[in-house]
Amino acid sequence: MKKILLACSSGMSTSLLVTKMSEHAKSIGDEAEIWAVGQDRAKKEMENADVVLIGPQMSFLKKELQGEGEKYGVPVDVIDTVAYGMADGKKAYEQALNLMGEQ
Amino acid sequence: MMEKLKLENLTTEQINFQLISHSGNARSKIIQSLREYREGNTAESENLLAKAEEDLQGAHDIHFQMVQKEASGEKTDISLLLMHAEDHLMSTVTMKELVREMLEIFKKRDD
C-alpha cells in the first residue's frame, strides 16, 4: 500500500488531484491511499505517509516541511508545476512514486 | 516558466488549476521575497518579486481570456473550484501590491 499525502493551503485544489491520482493508481492496479490536507495539518499527518507532495502556493514552506519529513524519513517535494497546472493525476502519481524510489 | 496556454485547449478544471497554479507560484515567491529582504539579500528580494509578477501575468492572461469569453456572450460554468481559484488570484495580487510597498518602506528606512 502506497501512502501519498498531498497538501495545499486549504486542501481544496489538491483534493481534486487526489481523485485523479487515485483513479490512475486504480487503473494500473496499484493499491494506494492518497489524501489531501490543508497546510496546517501537513506536519501532523506526514508521519502516516510514505511521501508528501505540496501545492505551488506552499513551495515557500518546502524547506521547513522537508526538515520535518526527515524525522520520519518521508520525502517532501512540490508538485510538478505542469502536472499541477493541468490537473494531471498520472504525472503527479508518477512523481510521488519517483520520490519514494519506486520507479 | 509555463508557455502561454489558449483557453480553448483546456478543460474547465484545467483552467481553474492554471489560475491556482500561477497564483500559487507567485504567492510563494512573494513570501520568499520578504524573507530574502529580512536576510539582507535586497537584490534577490527584488528579483523574486519581479518573478512573482511574471507568474501573476500568467494568471491574468488566462483570466483575461475568460472575461473576454464571457463578454462575447459565452457563459462560464461557476463552480466552487472557480471561486477558490479567484480567491487565490485576488489574495495574491493584494499580497504583491502590499509587499512591493513594504519593501519600499524598508529600503528607505534601511538606507
Backbone of each chain as ProteinMPNN parsed JSONL, in Angstrom:
{"seq_chain_A": "MKKILLACSSGMSTSLLVTKMSEHAKSIGDEAEIWAVGQDRAKKEMENADVVLIGPQMSFLKKELQGEGEKYGVPVDVIDTVAYGMADGKKAYEQALNLMGEQ", "coords_chain_A": {"N_chain_A": [[0.85, -1.21, 0.0], [0.701, 2.076, -1.022], [1.282, 5.167, 0.442], [0.238, 8.329, 0.031], [0.506, 11.696, 0.689], [-1.064, 14.732, 0.056], [-0.672, 18.249, 0.125], [-2.057, 21.474, 0.352], [-2.777, 25.029, 0.551], [-5.456, 25.187, 1.539], [-6.299, 22.666, 1.151], [-8.034, 22.18, -0.85], [-7.743, 22.398, -3.77], [-5.922, 20.344, -4.1], [-7.464, 18.199, -3.318], [-8.976, 17.544, -5.481], [-7.042, 16.702, -7.195], [-6.274, 14.454, -5.865], [-8.401, 12.691, -6.356], [-7.998, 12.257, -9.078], [-5.446, 11.146, -9.124], [-5.87, 8.828, -7.64], [-7.657, 7.488, -9.288], [-5.967, 6.96, -11.431], [-4.023, 5.304, -10.189], [-5.605, 3.113, -9.543], [-6.302, 2.28, -12.088], [-3.947, 1.207, -13.016], [-3.656, -0.874, -11.401], [-2.517, -0.488, -8.9], [-2.247, -0.414, -5.346], [-3.209, 2.164, -3.471], [-3.198, 4.717, -0.999], [-4.376, 7.809, -0.984], [-4.466, 11.098, 0.088], [-5.672, 14.421, 0.924], [-4.685, 17.394, 2.64], [-5.012, 20.56, 4.423], [-2.6, 23.244, 4.806], [-1.994, 23.541, 7.518], [-2.35, 21.085, 8.688], [-0.518, 19.477, 7.544], [2.046, 18.906, 8.688], [1.327, 17.429, 10.918], [0.242, 15.149, 9.85], [2.126, 13.938, 8.298], [3.731, 11.846, 9.184], [2.292, 9.593, 8.808], [2.491, 9.021, 6.188], [4.05, 7.859, 3.095], [5.172, 9.506, 1.343], [5.206, 13.027, 0.673], [3.494, 15.461, -1.126], [3.45, 18.828, -2.07], [1.418, 21.747, -2.81], [1.902, 24.41, -5.265], [1.465, 26.89, -4.074], [2.457, 26.567, -1.635], [5.141, 26.295, -1.767], [7.052, 27.877, -0.621], [7.281, 26.879, 1.869], [8.669, 24.613, 1.66], [11.331, 23.843, 2.485], [11.132, 23.874, 5.279], [9.173, 21.904, 5.67], [10.452, 19.736, 4.538], [12.495, 19.401, 6.351], [11.042, 18.593, 8.575], [9.992, 16.254, 7.523], [12.248, 14.683, 7.33], [12.601, 13.67, 9.861], [10.905, 11.514, 9.943], [11.696, 10.101, 7.823], [10.386, 10.716, 5.479], [10.03, 11.683, 2.2], [9.664, 14.987, 0.808], [8.232, 17.077, -1.579], [7.595, 19.725, -4.023], [4.678, 19.696, -5.99], [5.002, 18.925, -9.366], [4.985, 21.673, -11.55], [3.762, 21.737, -14.091], [2.282, 19.357, -14.101], [0.549, 19.902, -11.992], [-0.723, 22.288, -12.865], [-2.149, 21.329, -15.042], [-3.837, 19.633, -13.86], [-3.045, 16.947, -13.757], [-3.31, 13.811, -12.952], [-1.98, 11.404, -13.381], [0.691, 12.095, -13.948], [1.367, 13.377, -11.554], [1.095, 11.256, -9.793], [3.109, 9.567, -10.697], [5.281, 11.153, -10.108], [5.196, 11.051, -7.333], [5.763, 8.332, -6.898], [8.348, 8.242, -7.908], [9.691, 9.825, -6.023], [9.461, 8.183, -3.865], [11.164, 6.355, -4.605], [10.383, 4.269, -6.193], [10.391, 3.987, -8.861]], "CA_chain_A": [[0.0, 0.0, 0.0], [1.472, 3.314, -1.089], [0.542, 6.234, 1.126], [0.664, 9.613, -0.527], [-0.189, 12.841, 1.281], [-0.963, 15.987, -0.692], [-1.03, 19.381, 0.97], [-2.034, 22.825, -0.214], [-3.138, 25.952, 1.63], [-6.713, 24.814, 2.184], [-6.597, 21.264, 0.863], [-9.144, 22.107, -1.797], [-7.337, 22.04, -5.128], [-5.282, 19.029, -4.096], [-8.487, 17.167, -3.177], [-9.359, 17.144, -6.835], [-5.906, 15.962, -7.735], [-6.332, 13.149, -5.197], [-9.342, 11.867, -7.113], [-7.386, 11.889, -10.355], [-4.321, 10.244, -8.858], [-6.437, 7.552, -7.209], [-8.195, 6.831, -10.492], [-4.837, 6.446, -12.198], [-3.431, 4.183, -9.449], [-6.537, 2.001, -9.691], [-6.277, 1.816, -13.481], [-2.756, 0.392, -13.269], [-3.681, -1.974, -10.434], [-1.755, -0.174, -7.694], [-3.011, -0.132, -4.142], [-2.666, 3.415, -2.944], [-4.043, 5.57, -0.172], [-3.964, 9.171, -1.299], [-5.386, 12.043, 0.713], [-5.226, 15.817, 0.902], [-4.954, 18.202, 3.832], [-4.589, 21.95, 4.358], [-1.198, 23.374, 5.221], [-1.834, 23.432, 8.969], [-2.369, 19.68, 9.103], [0.502, 18.721, 6.81], [3.09, 18.415, 9.591], [0.764, 16.431, 11.832], [-0.134, 13.905, 9.178], [3.145, 13.39, 7.384], [4.335, 10.595, 9.66], [1.464, 8.476, 8.329], [2.613, 8.921, 4.734], [5.338, 7.43, 2.538], [5.676, 10.636, 0.581], [4.34, 14.209, 0.756], [3.588, 16.416, -2.238], [2.78, 20.079, -1.696], [0.976, 22.614, -3.902], [2.825, 25.51, -5.553], [1.245, 28.016, -3.16], [3.148, 26.25, -0.384], [6.545, 25.934, -2.023], [7.928, 28.626, 0.29], [7.396, 26.086, 3.104], [9.282, 23.331, 1.303], [12.494, 23.502, 3.331], [10.631, 23.605, 6.623], [8.486, 20.617, 5.653], [11.447, 18.697, 4.271], [13.163, 19.19, 7.639], [10.102, 17.809, 9.391], [9.892, 14.948, 6.878], [13.466, 13.906, 7.609], [12.399, 12.979, 11.139], [10.183, 10.258, 9.718], [12.178, 9.503, 6.577], [9.366, 10.926, 4.443], [10.421, 12.722, 1.245], [8.686, 16.046, 0.561], [8.579, 17.951, -2.701], [6.498, 20.496, -4.603], [4.08, 19.033, -7.153], [5.479, 19.454, -10.641], [4.094, 22.78, -11.936], [2.95, 21.383, -15.265], [1.319, 18.336, -13.666], [-0.458, 20.578, -11.162], [-1.478, 23.243, -13.683], [-3.044, 20.615, -15.947], [-4.564, 18.673, -13.027], [-2.645, 15.675, -14.353], [-3.17, 12.844, -11.871], [-0.992, 10.374, -13.736], [2.021, 12.682, -13.777], [1.596, 13.625, -10.127], [1.277, 9.945, -9.161], [4.442, 9.096, -11.076], [6.245, 11.943, -9.332], [5.186, 10.503, -5.97], [6.485, 7.055, -6.917], [9.758, 8.593, -8.085], [10.22, 10.299, -4.745], [9.525, 7.028, -2.978], [12.196, 5.477, -5.152], [9.742, 3.061, -6.715], [10.294, 3.987, -10.321]], "C_chain_A": [[0.875, 1.245, 0.0], [0.648, 4.433, -0.458], [1.091, 7.591, 0.706], [-0.172, 10.742, 0.077], [0.03, 14.073, 0.398], [-1.359, 17.12, 0.25], [-1.012, 20.664, 0.158], [-2.644, 23.742, 0.836], [-4.448, 25.561, 2.315], [-7.081, 23.351, 1.94], [-7.679, 21.092, -0.177], [-8.707, 21.664, -3.189], [-6.698, 20.662, -5.153], [-6.298, 17.901, -3.915], [-8.887, 16.629, -4.539], [-8.261, 16.319, -7.476], [-5.859, 14.554, -7.121], [-7.225, 12.197, -5.984], [-8.686, 11.364, -8.386], [-6.212, 10.933, -10.168], [-4.828, 8.86, -8.456], [-6.984, 6.765, -8.397], [-7.06, 6.21, -11.299], [-4.222, 5.221, -11.517], [-4.286, 2.931, -9.634], [-6.421, 1.394, -11.085], [-5.028, 0.992, -13.788], [-2.609, -0.711, -12.208], [-2.846, -1.739, -9.194], [-2.7, 0.005, -6.505], [-2.422, 1.113, -3.507], [-3.696, 4.123, -2.084], [-3.539, 6.995, -0.395], [-4.961, 10.124, -0.659], [-4.786, 13.444, 0.748], [-5.572, 16.51, 2.214], [-4.558, 19.656, 3.57], [-3.22, 22.087, 5.0], [-0.986, 23.207, 6.731], [-1.732, 21.976, 9.438], [-1.22, 18.869, 8.498], [1.543, 18.109, 7.748], [2.582, 17.288, 10.473], [0.561, 15.092, 11.139], [1.001, 13.241, 8.426], [3.772, 12.086, 7.873], [3.524, 9.373, 9.215], [1.63, 8.23, 6.841], [3.984, 8.368, 4.338], [6.001, 8.589, 1.804], [4.687, 11.803, 0.701], [4.585, 15.103, -0.456], [2.838, 17.677, -1.845], [2.455, 20.932, -2.919], [1.936, 23.783, -4.093], [2.672, 26.69, -4.593], [1.933, 27.79, -1.817], [4.639, 26.034, -0.584], [7.505, 26.718, -1.133], [8.11, 27.89, 1.624], [8.162, 24.785, 2.884], [10.41, 22.925, 2.254], [12.052, 23.092, 4.74], [9.988, 22.212, 6.683], [9.451, 19.47, 5.368], [12.201, 18.354, 5.548], [12.324, 18.304, 8.544], [10.021, 16.37, 8.848], [11.087, 14.058, 7.173], [13.349, 13.116, 8.914], [11.77, 11.609, 10.947], [10.677, 9.534, 8.467], [11.168, 9.635, 5.45], [9.838, 12.019, 3.478], [9.287, 13.718, 0.982], [9.138, 16.835, -0.66], [7.342, 18.698, -3.2], [5.976, 19.727, -5.821], [4.578, 19.717, -8.416], [4.464, 20.48, -11.19], [3.195, 22.42, -13.117], [1.885, 20.356, -14.887], [0.187, 18.986, -12.88], [-1.358, 21.466, -12.019], [-2.454, 22.572, -14.632], [-3.898, 19.595, -15.194], [-4.32, 17.25, -13.524], [-2.318, 14.65, -13.247], [-2.099, 11.804, -12.13], [0.424, 10.891, -13.456], [2.354, 12.88, -12.294], [1.84, 12.306, -9.392], [2.672, 9.405, -9.456], [5.537, 9.857, -10.316], [6.351, 11.402, -7.9], [5.975, 9.194, -5.913], [7.984, 7.295, -7.047], [10.4, 8.984, -6.762], [10.365, 9.162, -3.741], [10.601, 6.051, -3.436], [11.63, 4.199, -5.725], [9.676, 3.033, -8.229], [11.58, 4.419, -10.952]], "O_chain_A": [[1.687, 1.448, 0.903], [-0.524, 4.621, -0.782], [2.237, 7.943, 0.985], [-1.399, 10.738, -0.014], [1.161, 14.407, 0.043], [-2.266, 16.972, 1.07], [-0.089, 20.916, -0.617], [-2.998, 23.274, 1.918], [-4.538, 25.601, 3.542], [-8.076, 22.863, 2.475], [-8.19, 19.989, -0.372], [-9.222, 20.684, -3.728], [-6.895, 19.896, -6.097], [-6.033, 16.767, -4.311], [-9.106, 15.432, -4.722], [-8.523, 15.363, -8.205], [-5.457, 13.593, -7.777], [-6.859, 11.051, -6.246], [-8.803, 10.189, -8.734], [-6.015, 10.017, -10.967], [-4.28, 7.843, -8.882], [-6.801, 5.552, -8.501], [-7.172, 5.086, -11.788], [-3.931, 4.221, -12.174], [-3.769, 1.836, -9.853], [-6.439, 0.175, -11.253], [-5.036, 0.173, -14.707], [-1.583, -1.386, -12.13], [-2.498, -2.693, -8.499], [-3.812, 0.513, -6.652], [-1.274, 1.113, -3.061], [-4.89, 4.134, -2.384], [-2.411, 7.331, -0.033], [-6.169, 9.976, -0.842], [-3.576, 13.63, 0.621], [-6.612, 16.248, 2.818], [-3.85, 19.945, 2.605], [-2.736, 21.165, 5.657], [0.084, 22.779, 7.165], [-1.106, 21.682, 10.456], [-0.98, 17.726, 8.888], [1.883, 16.933, 7.62], [3.294, 16.322, 10.745], [0.691, 14.035, 11.756], [0.863, 12.108, 7.963], [4.288, 11.307, 7.071], [4.024, 8.248, 9.247], [0.991, 7.338, 6.283], [4.938, 8.398, 5.116], [7.223, 8.644, 1.664], [3.48, 11.591, 0.817], [5.723, 15.454, -0.772], [1.716, 17.604, -1.344], [3.137, 20.849, -3.94], [2.7, 24.113, -3.186], [3.637, 27.407, -4.33], [1.99, 28.685, -0.974], [5.331, 25.626, 0.35], [8.637, 26.288, -0.909], [8.988, 28.238, 2.414], [8.289, 23.962, 3.79], [10.434, 21.803, 2.761], [12.531, 22.109, 5.304], [10.225, 21.444, 7.616], [9.289, 18.368, 5.892], [12.51, 17.192, 5.811], [12.832, 17.388, 9.191], [9.987, 15.406, 9.612], [10.961, 12.837, 7.258], [13.923, 12.036, 9.053], [12.059, 10.668, 11.686], [10.146, 8.487, 8.096], [11.093, 8.777, 4.57], [10.026, 13.163, 3.892], [8.113, 13.349, 0.94], [10.305, 17.218, -0.758], [6.209, 18.362, -2.857], [6.76, 19.173, -6.591], [4.572, 20.944, -8.513], [3.268, 20.206, -11.284], [2.012, 22.76, -13.135], [0.73, 20.467, -15.299], [-0.985, 18.663, -13.076], [-2.584, 21.412, -11.921], [-3.472, 23.161, -14.994], [-4.599, 18.791, -15.809], [-5.25, 16.46, -13.689], [-1.218, 14.629, -12.695], [-1.398, 11.375, -11.214], [1.236, 10.221, -12.818], [3.463, 12.593, -11.845], [2.674, 12.233, -8.49], [3.334, 8.853, -8.577], [6.564, 9.294, -9.936], [7.44, 11.308, -7.334], [6.761, 8.975, -4.99], [8.789, 6.64, -6.385], [11.497, 8.539, -6.425], [11.254, 9.166, -2.891], [10.907, 5.067, -2.764], [12.3, 3.166, -5.746], [9.007, 2.185, -8.82], [11.678, 4.478, -12.178]]}, "seq_chain_B": "MMEKLKLENLTTEQINFQLISHSGNARSKIIQSLREYREGNTAESENLLAKAEEDLQGAHDIHFQMVQKEASGEKTDISLLLMHAEDHLMSTVTMKELVREMLEIFKKRDD", "coords_chain_B": {"N_chain_B": [[9.221, 28.319, -16.576], [5.896, 28.457, -17.621], [4.459, 27.817, -20.822], [2.453, 30.048, -22.855], [-0.984, 29.48, -22.611], [-3.827, 28.516, -24.476], [-7.211, 29.182, -23.907], [-9.202, 27.596, -25.116], [-8.021, 25.152, -25.415], [-8.099, 23.946, -23.026], [-9.626, 22.094, -20.318], [-12.464, 22.923, -18.215], [-11.784, 22.415, -15.601], [-8.984, 22.354, -15.776], [-8.493, 24.996, -16.443], [-9.162, 26.279, -14.049], [-7.219, 25.155, -12.405], [-4.942, 26.151, -13.613], [-5.128, 28.863, -12.978], [-4.902, 28.727, -10.175], [-2.421, 27.519, -9.929], [-0.558, 29.319, -11.185], [-1.037, 31.619, -9.574], [-0.355, 30.544, -7.139], [2.379, 29.91, -7.419], [3.328, 32.503, -7.617], [2.578, 33.531, -5.127], [4.197, 32.064, -3.338], [6.7, 33.016, -4.109], [6.469, 35.702, -3.426], [6.325, 35.681, -0.63], [8.797, 34.516, -0.136], [10.371, 36.545, -1.118], [10.117, 38.6, 0.819], [11.336, 37.281, 2.922], [13.953, 37.003, 1.972], [14.676, 39.658, 1.918], [14.698, 40.164, 4.63], [16.912, 38.713, 5.345], [18.824, 40.315, 4.37], [19.336, 40.22, 1.681], [18.837, 42.123, -0.667], [18.815, 42.418, -3.496], [18.091, 39.854, -4.407], [15.632, 39.679, -3.235], [14.18, 41.612, -4.665], [14.368, 40.528, -7.193], [12.863, 38.161, -6.872], [10.336, 39.226, -6.428], [9.851, 40.409, -8.871], [9.769, 38.144, -10.448], [7.529, 36.939, -9.371], [5.621, 38.669, -10.301], [5.675, 38.041, -12.982], [4.606, 35.452, -12.891], [2.054, 36.082, -11.966], [1.179, 37.482, -14.149], [0.852, 35.404, -15.915], [-1.394, 34.169, -14.763], [-3.192, 36.256, -15.075], [-3.351, 36.397, -17.866], [-4.811, 34.088, -18.519], [-7.125, 34.666, -17.076], [-7.97, 36.997, -18.296], [-8.659, 36.045, -20.84], [-10.845, 34.52, -20.072], [-12.654, 36.447, -19.184], [-13.016, 37.86, -21.549], [-14.256, 35.898, -23.069], [-16.667, 35.581, -21.727], [-17.674, 38.138, -22.097], [-18.159, 38.037, -24.761], [-20.45, 36.676, -24.859], [-20.458, 34.029, -24.214], [-21.162, 31.768, -21.746], [-19.537, 31.099, -18.601], [-19.086, 28.215, -16.643], [-19.938, 28.36, -13.297], [-18.238, 27.3, -10.543], [-17.444, 25.92, -7.289], [-14.757, 25.462, -7.215], [-13.802, 27.262, -9.118], [-14.418, 29.664, -7.858], [-12.714, 29.422, -5.728], [-10.288, 29.511, -7.046], [-10.355, 32.121, -7.997], [-10.241, 33.416, -5.591], [-7.648, 32.763, -4.776], [-6.179, 34.121, -6.738], [-6.968, 36.804, -6.343], [-6.192, 37.301, -3.658], [-3.48, 36.962, -3.854], [-2.688, 38.974, -5.613], [-3.25, 41.179, -4.018], [-1.43, 40.707, -1.934], [0.958, 40.998, -3.321], [0.941, 43.717, -4.116], [0.997, 44.941, -1.607], [3.391, 43.948, -0.496], [5.232, 44.992, -2.246], [5.006, 47.722, -1.646], [5.773, 47.63, 1.05], [8.45, 46.794, 0.879], [9.541, 49.049, -0.285], [9.244, 50.879, 1.779], [10.886, 49.68, 3.729], [13.352, 49.774, 2.425], [13.852, 52.493, 2.266], [14.011, 53.097, 4.951], [16.193, 51.539, 5.693], [18.304, 52.55, 4.311]], "CA_chain_B": [[8.084, 29.184, -16.981], [4.928, 27.747, -18.456], [4.151, 28.534, -22.073], [1.122, 30.645, -22.862], [-1.975, 28.486, -22.986], [-5.095, 29.005, -25.009], [-8.348, 28.705, -23.139], [-9.992, 26.556, -25.792], [-7.342, 23.858, -25.323], [-8.121, 23.485, -21.637], [-10.924, 21.787, -19.721], [-12.832, 23.884, -17.174], [-10.985, 22.076, -14.43], [-7.602, 22.775, -16.014], [-8.46, 26.459, -16.375], [-9.103, 26.623, -12.626], [-5.909, 24.755, -11.887], [-3.952, 27.09, -14.142], [-5.223, 30.081, -12.158], [-4.368, 28.442, -8.841], [-1.008, 27.201, -10.048], [0.201, 30.559, -11.411], [-1.147, 32.454, -8.372], [0.375, 29.856, -6.072], [3.816, 30.136, -7.637], [3.58, 33.907, -7.288], [2.433, 33.68, -3.675], [5.405, 31.542, -2.69], [7.827, 33.911, -4.386], [6.261, 36.955, -2.692], [6.735, 35.441, 0.757], [10.241, 34.308, -0.186], [10.962, 37.856, -1.348], [10.215, 39.257, 2.123], [12.328, 36.547, 3.732], [15.273, 37.358, 1.459], [14.969, 41.01, 2.392], [14.995, 40.032, 6.054], [18.284, 38.197, 5.443], [19.733, 41.312, 3.817], [19.556, 39.998, 0.245], [17.908, 43.035, -1.32], [18.713, 42.156, -4.934], [17.321, 38.624, -4.587], [14.272, 40.008, -2.845], [13.536, 42.298, -5.802], [14.306, 39.555, -8.265], [11.74, 37.254, -6.617], [9.087, 39.959, -6.604], [9.678, 40.564, -10.319], [9.36, 36.826, -10.957], [6.149, 36.74, -8.923], [4.783, 39.444, -11.209], [5.555, 37.251, -14.219], [3.642, 34.378, -12.618], [0.723, 36.69, -11.902], [0.814, 37.802, -15.527], [0.351, 34.134, -16.451], [-2.765, 34.004, -14.277], [-4.006, 37.309, -15.694], [-3.585, 36.031, -19.268], [-5.93, 33.136, -18.521], [-8.303, 35.348, -16.569], [-8.4, 37.93, -19.342], [-9.362, 35.258, -21.861], [-12.144, 34.111, -19.513], [-13.537, 37.618, -19.181], [-13.332, 38.11, -22.956], [-15.186, 34.861, -23.484], [-17.974, 35.917, -21.155], [-18.131, 39.369, -22.744], [-18.634, 37.716, -26.113], [-21.743, 36.023, -24.734], [-20.333, 32.618, -23.859], [-21.192, 31.656, -20.28], [-18.59, 30.224, -17.916], [-19.693, 27.488, -15.53], [-19.439, 28.804, -11.999], [-18.097, 26.195, -9.589], [-16.731, 26.286, -6.071], [-13.322, 25.466, -7.539], [-13.501, 28.53, -9.805], [-14.422, 30.715, -6.825], [-11.479, 29.207, -4.967], [-9.199, 29.983, -7.901], [-10.46, 33.582, -7.981], [-9.758, 33.776, -4.263], [-6.191, 32.668, -4.826], [-5.662, 35.19, -7.586], [-7.202, 38.104, -5.728], [-5.379, 37.49, -2.447], [-2.064, 37.065, -4.23], [-2.488, 40.32, -6.166], [-3.203, 42.072, -2.854], [-0.14, 40.497, -1.263], [2.037, 41.54, -4.154], [0.899, 45.182, -4.007], [1.419, 45.327, -0.262], [4.805, 43.634, -0.281], [6.007, 45.978, -3.007], [5.02, 48.949, -0.834], [6.551, 47.381, 2.27], [9.871, 46.777, 0.536], [9.947, 50.447, -0.491], [9.38, 51.482, 3.114], [12.088, 49.106, 4.36], [14.565, 50.249, 1.74], [14.037, 53.871, 2.674], [14.412, 53.056, 6.347], [17.494, 50.882, 5.862], [19.344, 53.184, 3.509]], "C_chain_B": [[7.162, 28.415, -17.923], [4.628, 28.529, -19.731], [2.72, 29.062, -22.016], [0.099, 29.629, -23.355], [-3.237, 29.153, -23.493], [-6.241, 28.341, -24.258], [-9.059, 27.524, -23.8], [-9.329, 25.178, -25.75], [-7.398, 23.253, -23.924], [-9.536, 23.091, -21.213], [-11.201, 22.832, -18.644], [-11.963, 23.68, -15.927], [-9.539, 22.554, -14.578], [-7.461, 24.287, -15.959], [-8.333, 26.893, -14.913], [-7.739, 26.293, -12.02], [-4.796, 25.67, -12.393], [-3.931, 28.367, -13.302], [-4.573, 29.848, -10.796], [-2.856, 28.231, -8.905], [-0.15, 28.454, -10.252], [0.161, 31.452, -10.163], [-0.321, 31.85, -7.247], [1.872, 30.03, -6.197], [4.182, 31.563, -7.237], [3.572, 34.103, -5.778], [3.685, 33.224, -2.935], [6.583, 32.482, -2.899], [7.699, 35.225, -3.619], [6.713, 36.794, -1.239], [8.251, 35.263, 0.834], [10.977, 35.636, -0.348], [11.155, 38.614, -0.027], [11.285, 38.601, 2.986], [13.748, 36.881, 3.288], [15.665, 38.747, 1.937], [15.391, 40.979, 3.861], [16.437, 39.561, 6.283], [19.31, 39.177, 4.868], [20.021, 41.146, 2.333], [18.577, 40.827, -0.585], [17.715, 42.712, -2.799], [17.86, 40.923, -5.196], [15.85, 38.851, -4.242], [13.519, 40.668, -4.007], [13.368, 41.373, -6.989], [13.089, 38.632, -8.115], [10.399, 37.953, -6.831], [8.797, 40.16, -8.099], [9.21, 39.252, -10.936], [7.915, 36.514, -10.57], [5.191, 37.488, -9.847], [4.612, 38.723, -12.545], [4.545, 36.115, -14.04], [2.215, 34.925, -12.609], [0.242, 37.065, -13.298], [0.246, 36.556, -16.212], [-1.093, 33.887, -16.041], [-3.69, 35.022, -14.944], [-4.324, 36.992, -17.154], [-4.783, 35.093, -19.381], [-7.219, 33.863, -18.14], [-8.878, 36.3, -17.618], [-9.175, 37.197, -20.431], [-10.749, 34.828, -21.374], [-13.141, 35.259, -19.553], [-13.975, 37.95, -20.611], [-14.412, 37.152, -23.455], [-16.594, 35.18, -22.983], [-18.559, 37.164, -21.825], [-18.679, 39.091, -24.142], [-19.906, 36.872, -26.061], [-21.677, 34.553, -24.36], [-20.223, 32.482, -22.341], [-20.093, 30.727, -19.771], [-19.324, 29.521, -16.79], [-19.074, 27.954, -14.219], [-19.401, 27.603, -11.053], [-17.383, 26.715, -8.346], [-15.224, 26.366, -6.351], [-12.918, 26.762, -8.257], [-13.453, 29.68, -8.79], [-13.139, 30.648, -6.0], [-10.272, 29.74, -5.757], [-9.166, 31.514, -7.929], [-9.92, 34.139, -6.66], [-8.237, 33.818, -4.23], [-5.606, 33.854, -5.589], [-5.776, 36.536, -6.877], [-6.31, 38.323, -4.511], [-3.907, 37.639, -2.806], [-1.75, 38.437, -4.832], [-2.371, 41.33, -5.017], [-1.862, 41.959, -2.129], [0.995, 41.16, -2.028], [2.106, 43.055, -4.025], [1.438, 45.636, -2.652], [2.905, 45.092, -0.039], [5.687, 44.615, -1.05], [6.13, 47.279, -2.213], [5.887, 48.783, 0.411], [8.048, 47.421, 1.976], [10.388, 48.199, 0.308], [10.162, 51.14, 0.851], [10.668, 50.985, 3.781], [13.36, 49.674, 3.744], [14.887, 51.673, 2.177], [14.58, 53.932, 4.094], [15.856, 52.562, 6.497], [18.629, 51.551, 5.095], [20.401, 53.891, 4.365]], "O_chain_B": [[7.608, 27.805, -18.895], [4.555, 29.758, -19.713], [1.893, 28.587, -21.237], [0.292, 28.995, -24.393], [-3.655, 30.203, -23.005], [-6.247, 27.135, -24.011], [-9.465, 26.574, -23.13], [-9.974, 24.163, -26.012], [-6.825, 22.195, -23.666], [-10.518, 23.669, -21.678], [-10.294, 23.542, -18.21], [-11.486, 24.629, -15.304], [-8.947, 23.086, -13.639], [-6.449, 24.809, -15.491], [-7.517, 27.75, -14.574], [-7.189, 27.059, -11.229], [-3.825, 25.929, -11.682], [-2.868, 28.885, -12.959], [-3.791, 30.673, -10.324], [-2.112, 28.704, -8.046], [0.863, 28.633, -9.575], [1.19, 31.98, -9.741], [0.335, 32.568, -6.493], [2.562, 30.27, -5.206], [5.211, 31.8, -6.604], [4.453, 34.759, -5.222], [4.171, 33.901, -2.029], [7.368, 32.719, -1.981], [8.705, 35.801, -3.206], [7.395, 37.659, -0.691], [8.906, 35.783, 1.737], [12.06, 35.832, 0.205], [12.213, 39.193, 0.217], [12.039, 39.275, 3.687], [14.644, 37.025, 4.12], [16.811, 38.995, 2.31], [16.318, 41.677, 4.273], [17.091, 39.942, 7.255], [20.51, 38.906, 4.876], [20.862, 41.857, 1.784], [17.611, 40.299, -1.135], [16.591, 42.729, -3.301], [17.01, 40.926, -6.087], [14.951, 38.292, -4.871], [12.372, 40.324, -4.292], [12.363, 41.422, -7.699], [12.38, 38.354, -9.083], [9.45, 37.36, -7.344], [7.647, 40.09, -8.533], [8.364, 39.242, -11.83], [7.173, 35.905, -11.34], [4.095, 37.011, -10.142], [3.548, 38.782, -13.163], [3.733, 35.85, -14.926], [1.297, 34.321, -13.164], [-0.949, 36.978, -13.598], [-0.71, 36.637, -16.983], [-1.916, 33.455, -16.849], [-4.815, 34.702, -15.326], [-5.422, 37.276, -17.63], [-5.656, 35.281, -20.229], [-8.257, 33.703, -18.782], [-10.091, 36.396, -17.802], [-10.217, 37.668, -20.888], [-11.703, 34.776, -22.151], [-14.307, 35.081, -19.903], [-15.136, 38.275, -20.86], [-15.344, 37.542, -24.159], [-17.575, 35.064, -23.718], [-19.76, 37.244, -22.086], [-19.544, 39.81, -24.64], [-20.387, 36.405, -27.094], [-22.709, 33.9, -24.204], [-19.299, 33.017, -21.728], [-19.76, 29.722, -20.398], [-20.094, 30.146, -16.061], [-17.855, 27.944, -14.05], [-20.427, 26.972, -10.801], [-16.799, 27.799, -8.351], [-14.517, 27.212, -5.804], [-11.829, 27.291, -8.03], [-12.578, 30.545, -8.847], [-12.561, 31.67, -5.628], [-9.36, 30.342, -5.19], [-8.098, 32.125, -7.89], [-9.248, 35.169, -6.617], [-7.627, 34.764, -3.731], [-4.66, 34.498, -5.136], [-4.818, 37.306, -6.817], [-5.737, 39.399, -4.345], [-3.171, 38.362, -2.135], [-0.68, 38.996, -4.592], [-1.514, 42.214, -5.036], [-1.245, 42.958, -1.761], [1.873, 41.797, -1.446], [3.185, 43.62, -3.847], [2.222, 46.58, -2.56], [3.596, 45.934, 0.535], [6.748, 45.019, -0.574], [7.209, 47.863, -2.117], [6.64, 49.684, 0.78], [8.82, 48.01, 2.732], [11.524, 48.518, 0.66], [11.124, 51.884, 1.038], [11.439, 51.774, 4.327], [14.314, 50.009, 4.445], [16.044, 52.014, 2.425], [15.483, 54.711, 4.399], [16.63, 53.08, 7.302], [19.787, 51.153, 5.222], [21.343, 54.473, 3.827]]}, "name": "protein", "num_of_chains": 2, "seq": "MKKILLACSSGMSTSLLVTKMSEHAKSIGDEAEIWAVGQDRAKKEMENADVVLIGPQMSFLKKELQGEGEKYGVPVDVIDTVAYGMADGKKAYEQALNLMGEQMMEKLKLENLTTEQINFQLISHSGNARSKIIQSLREYREGNTAESENLLAKAEEDLQGAHDIHFQMVQKEASGEKTDISLLLMHAEDHLMSTVTMKELVREMLEIFKKRDD"}
